[in-house]
Amino acid sequence: MSRKNEAIPGVDWVAGAGRFVSVKKSLCTGCGDCVKVCLGGCFEIRDGKARVKTLSTCMECASCWYACSQDAVSFRWPKGGCGFRTNWG
């Protein structure tokens, strides 16, 4: 079963990917780098710390993890390989 998002054409999200991104509040400085690099708009800054707002539009690119200089973002690829399919490779 998959679903589409009109804001991101050409991508289908596959159900059952689970929670594969999180933020360790104790390490987060609130710099917002994860917010800036996230293609899916999955992060927000609240009370001076980053938090995952939604994973329903996550592109599984791991940019959030790479951009976090404090190692506050924990990322692993979803079980089964991926939670989304794209029409463009």
VMD Tcl script that draws the C-alpha trace (Angstrom):
set ca {
  {0.00 0.00 0.00}
  {1.36 3.43 -0.89}
  {0.18 7.02 -0.78}
  {0.97 10.19 -2.69}
  {1.53 13.80 -1.64}
  {0.48 16.50 -4.10}
  {3.24 18.82 -2.87}
  {5.90 16.30 -3.94}
  {4.90 14.81 -7.32}
  {6.39 11.58 -8.58}
  {6.86 10.02 -5.15}
  {4.85 7.25 -3.47}
  {5.34 6.57 0.24}
  {5.19 2.94 1.32}
  {3.43 2.14 4.59}
  {5.26 0.48 7.44}
  {8.62 2.28 7.32}
  {8.45 2.96 11.06}
  {10.20 5.69 13.03}
  {13.70 5.89 11.58}
  {14.68 9.51 12.38}
  {14.83 11.12 15.81}
  {16.51 14.03 17.58}
  {18.48 13.64 20.81}
  {17.39 16.76 22.69}
  {20.37 16.62 25.03}
  {22.73 17.10 22.07}
  {20.66 19.52 19.98}
  {21.77 23.17 20.01}
  {18.78 24.39 17.99}
  {20.96 25.59 15.11}
  {18.28 24.58 12.60}
  {20.61 22.95 10.06}
  {18.33 19.90 9.87}
  {15.37 22.18 9.13}
  {17.31 23.97 6.37}
  {18.42 20.83 4.51}
  {15.29 18.69 4.81}
  {13.59 18.34 1.42}
  {10.40 17.01 2.99}
  {9.97 19.67 5.67}
  {10.11 17.03 8.39}
  {11.75 19.14 11.12}
  {10.86 22.19 13.16}
  {12.46 24.14 15.97}
  {10.34 24.21 19.11}
  {11.47 25.53 22.49}
  {14.97 26.06 21.12}
  {15.45 22.45 19.98}
  {14.88 20.61 16.72}
  {12.20 17.98 16.62}
  {10.71 15.69 14.01}
  {7.43 17.27 12.90}
  {6.49 14.48 10.49}
  {8.08 11.58 8.65}
  {5.19 11.33 6.21}
  {7.15 13.35 3.62}
  {10.68 12.13 4.44}
  {12.77 11.51 1.31}
  {15.20 9.27 3.24}
  {18.16 11.24 1.95}
  {19.85 11.43 5.39}
  {20.72 15.10 4.81}
  {19.51 15.89 8.33}
  {21.95 13.39 9.77}
  {24.86 14.64 7.63}
  {24.11 18.31 8.38}
  {23.95 17.92 12.16}
  {27.38 18.83 13.52}
  {26.30 17.91 17.06}
  {25.31 14.28 16.24}
  {21.86 15.07 17.62}
  {20.01 13.56 14.65}
  {19.71 9.80 14.70}
  {18.97 8.31 11.27}
  {18.73 4.77 9.93}
  {17.30 3.63 6.65}
  {13.85 2.10 7.12}
  {13.43 -1.63 7.46}
  {12.97 -3.22 4.07}
  {15.21 -0.72 2.26}
  {13.00 2.30 1.84}
  {9.67 3.86 2.70}
  {9.24 5.69 -0.58}
  {9.46 5.08 -4.30}
  {10.25 7.73 -6.87}
  {9.46 7.90 -10.56}
  {12.84 9.49 -11.27}
  {15.40 6.95 -10.17}
}
mol new
graphics top color blue
foreach p $ca { graphics top sphere $p radius 0.5 }
foreach p [lrange $ca 0 end-1] q [lrange $ca 1 end] { graphics top cylinder $p $q radius 0.2 }
display resetview
